[in-house]
């Protein structure tokens, strides 16, 4: 008995909790998108406790990621000094620091291996199909389930699935990588069909755009594998550097674009009108982390809007949010992090790498139209996807000839 206890490892102790949490992501998380944060960071705490108890030392934090996290958190705290609402910025910086710490701890946790990986991905597939069935049933019945969660909220009930759909679009790519690598066509087709039906029946344009972006990256990787990494890196640099001016031009011409846009699209252009104007007013230091919702909007600006009639909005673009709140340094740190992620995707096994690039492109697309930078469930979805890819990579030693040299 004592020998069996001594043979217990953090991986074995955390195996079923990890599988249960990852199964909850496409099911419970689809219904309640914000639950991703509690699920992932709750698992991170459990893993941390197990590692400390069993190994009598804290887990080793990924040093490059830790440096980027520390740099960004430090800059968020620095913006408190010139923020237009220091208390709000301090609270947001504290939240961001906690999120980044949770991500680092989760990524440093024990990884599944062997038969546990097969169990993980097959259970996730079943959970995805179950989550889709619950969503479709709730939709057919007029959303009684979401109405129960929302209480007296006046927000449109159908859109409460959007966050879960966006997160599902992200974690679907590592799942597809598993079935493609194993040559399991039935599993892959079931996953693709399930996600496609959910996105088609849902109202999340961000999730649909993210999936299309991921599919494009996947196809380019198979077509021209050597150009996809430089293309994504160059596109990321150009996109972030030109974003304030590019969105400013779009926002100023929104009247001409309005006939071709949904109401939500026109609303985003009105939001970006304000955000780009404030960004260009303070491009170096920004207005303070977490204050986009209280940025000053003049009555003259509001008079030109069709949908936005008051204060209290957020950028609906994480990169623009970085520009307006943290200025050029904050955006530069985030770009550095994105390039590090791309470099690491390039080091994945050849069979997994296309799905890594698809995940990156999907994340970039969704981040460009949705969520605040400090949205905890979004970060939880990011690290969940990264962990799934890393777990697959650890079991796959297929590399390109160039990597063997």
N, C-alpha and C positions, 0 to 999 in steps of 0.2 A: 504493500500500500504506500509506504513512504517513498519507495523507488518510483512508483508511478506518478506521485505528486512532484517529485524532483524533475521528472522528465517533461513536465508541462512547460510549454514555452508561451511567450506572449501571443504568438501567431495562433497556437491551438486554443488558448483561452479566449481570444477575440474572434475566432472563426465564425461562430454562429451569430454573435451580436453584429458582426460586420455584414454577414449575408442578410440578416433581418433588416438592417438599416438600408442597405442598397436595394433590397426588395421594396422597401417603403417609398423610395424616391419616385419611381414611375407610377405608383398607385396612390398612396396617401399624398405624396408630393404633387401629383397631378391635380388632385382636388383642392389641396391647400398648398400652393406654391411656397409661402413663407416657411412651411414646416421643414424645408430643406436645411435651414440654418440649425434648428434644434436637433434634427437627426444627425447631421454630419458633425457638428461641434460637440454634441452630446457623446457621440462615438469617440471623438478625439479625446475627451476627458477620460472616458473609460480606458482607452488604450494607454493614455499617459499613466494612469494609476496602475494598470497591470504591468507595464514596463518597469516602473519604479519599484514595485513590490517584488517582481521576479528577478530583475537584473540588478536591482539596487543602484540604479543610476538613471538619470533622465535620458530620453532619446536624443540622438544626434540630429541637430537641426541642419538642414541643407544650407551650407554657407553662402553661396551666391544669392539664393532666394532670400536668405536672412538679411543680407546686406541691402538688397533692394527694398525689402519690407521696412527695415530700420530707417533707410534714407527717406522713403516716402512718409512714414509716420512722423519722422522728425520735421519734415517740411510742413506737414499738416499742422503740427503744433506751432511751428514758427509763424504761420499765417495768423495765428491768434493776435500777434502783436499789432497787425495793421487791419484786422478784420473790422467790418462795419458793425458786427455784432459779436464781440469777443466771447461772450458766454456760449453762444450758439456754436461758434467755431471750436471752442474747447470741448464741448460735448461731442461734436462730430469727430474731432481728432481722437478722443478717447474711444469712441465706438470703432473707428477705423483701426486703431491700434489693437483693440481686442480681436477684431475680425482677422487681422493679419497674423496675430499670435496664434489664434485658433487654426488658421490654415497651415502654418508652419508645423504645429504640433500634429495635426492630422496627417500631413504628408510624411512626417517622420515616424509614424506608427508602423506596427508590424503588417506585412503584406501576406496575403493568402498565396498558397502554392499547391501544386499537385491537383488531386481530385477536388479540392475545395474551390478551385477556380471554375471547374466545370459546373459545380453546384451553384456557384454565384451567378453565372451568366444564364443558366437555364431558369433559375428562380427569378431573375430579373426579367426574362422574357415573359414568363407567366404573369408576373406582376404588371408588366406593361399592358398586356392584353386585358387583365382584370381592371386596371385603371381605366383603360379605354372603354370597357363595357359599362363601368359605373358612370363615366362621363356621358356616354351616349344615352343611357337610361335616364339620367338626370335631365339632359337636354330635351329628350322626348316628352318628359313629364312636366316641363316648364320650370326646371331648376329648383325643385323643392329642397334638395340637399344643400345647394349653395345659399338659398334663402335662409335656411336654418343657421348656417354659419355667419351670415351677414347681419342678422338681427334687424335693426332699424336703419341700416345704412341706405342712403339714397343712390349709391353707385349702381350702374347697370349690372345686373346679376350675372349675365352671360360672360362678361369680360373678366370675372373673377377667376376663370380658368386660365387666363392668358399667361400668368406667371408660371404656372405648372407646365403649360405647353412649351413656353420658351425654354425652361430648364430641361424638359424632355428632349427637345431638339438637340441640346448639347450632349446629354449623356447617351443618346442613341448611337452616336458614331463609334465609341469604343465597344458597344455591344455588337454592332455590325462587324467590327474588326474581328471579334472573337469567332463569329459564325463563318465569316469569309476565310479566316485562317484555318478553321477546322474543316472547311469544305462542306459545311452543313447548310445546304440550300434551303431546306424546309424551314429551319430556324431563322435564317436570314430573311426569307420571303415573309414569314409570319411577322417578324419585327418591322420590316419595311411597310407591310400592309397596315399593321396596327398604328404605327406612327403617322402614316399618310392619312388614314381615316380620321385620327384624332385632330391632326392639323387642318384637314379639309373641313371638318365639322365645327372646328373652333373659330374664334374671331381674332386670333393673334397673328397679325401681319408680320410682327417681328419674328415669330417662330417660323413662319413660312419663308421669309427672306433669309433667315439664318440657314434653314435647310437647303435652300437653293444655292446659297454661297458655299456651303459645305460640299454639296454635290459637284459644283463647278471645280472646286479645289481638288476633289477626289479624281475627277475625270482628267484634269490637267496633269495630276501626278502620274497617272497611268500613261498618259499620252506623251508628255515631255517631263520626265522625272527630274531632269537636271535644272530646269528653269523655275520650278514651282517655289523653291525656297527663296532664291533671289527676287522673284517676282512678288512674293508676299512681303518680304522685307522692304523692298523698295516702295511697294504700294502703301505699306503701313507708315513709313517715314513721310512720304508725300502727302498722304491723307491727313495725318495729324498736323503736319506743319502748315498745310494750306487750309485747314478746316475753318478757322474763324472767318477768313475772307470768302471762302467758297460758299459757306452757309449764309454769309451776309448777302452775297449776290442773289442766291436763291430766295432768301426772305424778302428782299426788296422787289423781286419780280413775282411775288406770290399771286398777285391779281391775275396775271397772265396764265399762271399755272393752275389756278383754282378750278377751272372746268374739268381738269384731268385728275383731280385729287379727291380722295374721300374726305369727309369732314375731319377725321383725325389727322390726315396729312396736312390740311390747311392749318389746323390748330398748331401742329409742330412748327410750321413755317412762321407763325406769329410768335411762338415761344422763341424760336431761333433768332427772330428779329431783335428781341430784347437782349437775349444772351450774347449775341455777337456784338451788339452795340456796347454792352458793358465790358466784354472781353477786350475790344479794341481801345477802350478807355483806360484799362489797366492791364496791358498784355504781359508785363514782367512779373508782377507779384500777385495779381489777382485780387479778389475782394475778400478773401478769407474762406477757409474750408467749411463746407456745409451751409453756406449762406445763400445759395442760389434762390431758395424759396422766398427770401426777403429782400432781394435786389430792388432798388428803386425803379419804379416805372412811372414815367411822367403822364399826366392827363392827355398831353398831346399825342403820345405814343398810343395810348389806349383808344383814342378816338379813331385810329386807323384800323383797329382790329374788328373782326367780325365775330369771333368766338371768345377770345380772351378779354375779359372785362374787369379783371381785378389783379391783385398781387397773389403771391403764394403758388408759384409754379416751379417746376424743376426742369432742367435742360432737355430731358428725353434724348440725351446723347452723352454717354459717359466721357468721351474725349472732349467734347465742348464743355462739360461740367468741370473737367480738370483745368481747362484753359481759364474759364471765368472765375473759378474759386482758388486755384493754386498757381495760376500764371504759367509762363514758359518752363520754369524749373520742375513743377509738378508734372506737366505733360511730358517733359524730357525723361524724367525718371520712369514714368509709365511706358514710354516707348522703349527704353532700355530693357525693361522687364519683358515686354512683348518680343523683342529681338532675342533675348535669352531663351524664351520659350520656343521660338522658332528654331534656334540652334539645337536645342535639346530634342525637338521633334526629328530633326535631321539625323540624330544619333540613334533613333529607334530602329528596331529590326525592319528589314525591307518590307516584309509583309504587313506590318502594322503602320508604317510611316504614312501611307496615303490617308489613313483614317485619322492620324494625328493632325495632318494639314487640314483635313476636312473639319475637325473639331476647332482648330484655330480660326479658320475662315468663318465658321458658324458663330463663334464667340464674338469675333470682330463685328460681324453684321448686326447681331442682336445688341451689342454694346453701343452701336451707333444710332439706335433708334429707341432705346428703352433703358430704364433703371438709372438710379443714382449710383455714383461710385461707391458709396457706403451701404449699398443694399446687401445685407448679410447672406440672404438666400442665394443671391447670384454668385457670390464668392464660394459658397458651399457647393453649388453646381459645378463651378470651375474646378475646384480641387477634387471633387468626386470623379469628374471626367479624367483629370490628370492621373489619379490613382488607378483607375481602371486601365488606362493605357500603359502605365508603368507596370502594373501587375501582369498584363499580357506580355510585355516586353521582357520581363524577367524569365519567362518560360520559353521564349522564342529566340533562337540563336542564328536565325537566317539573316545574313548580312550581304550587302553588295560586294563584289570583288574589289571595288575601290576601297572599301572599308577594311578589307583584310590586308591590304598592302601596307 
